[in-house]
Amino acid sequence: MKVLRILENIVSSVGLIITTVLIFIQVINRYWLHFEVMWINDLALYIFVLTVFITVALTTRERGHTAVEMLQEHLFMSRPFARSLYFLVRSIASLCVALIFYFPVYKFFLRSLKYPEFGTLVRWFNTSWLVYSMFTMICLIILHLSIQIIEDLKEVMLQRKSFKGGTQE
């Protein structure tokens, strides 16, 4: 998991930097040099889409996109057991949603393997890798949510023991 964590961080960071540089180059080319290079836009778009997909998985790993911090802080600030139970239920619900999306994405992925799609400007460029990266994203999300559920279960059990022991309100 440590290697996956590092890889997700690197791809997200480098993808954002490369996309920014490519767009900057395209702006210079178009408005200052009056020479637009079409493939720079395409490359920037492809790198950006890949970056977004990996960042969605990274955000799931960090519990960032599913959290409504104000609600959970207000409702569960002084109730650790209820808070840990809330996190568990939220993780399970998120996993259910991810699994609902998994099946159509999987079918789309299999179709893209069978019938690859190629670019219009660069005829040899297989654009199906966008579907491959979307499938990878949903798999990473399911992996991260599964790990979170295990962690949340451990926390619920720990809080339950504390709660039954009388150390909490």
Secondary structure, 3 states (H helix, E strand, C coil): CHHHHHHHHHHHHHHHHHHHHHHHHHHHHHHHCCCCCHHHHHHHHHHHHHHHHHHHHHHHHCCCCCCCHHHHHHHHCCCHHHHHHHHHHHHHHHHHHHHHHHHHHHHHHHHHHHCCCECCCCCCCECCHHHHHHHHHHHHHHHHHHHHHHHHHHHHHHHHHHHHCCCCC
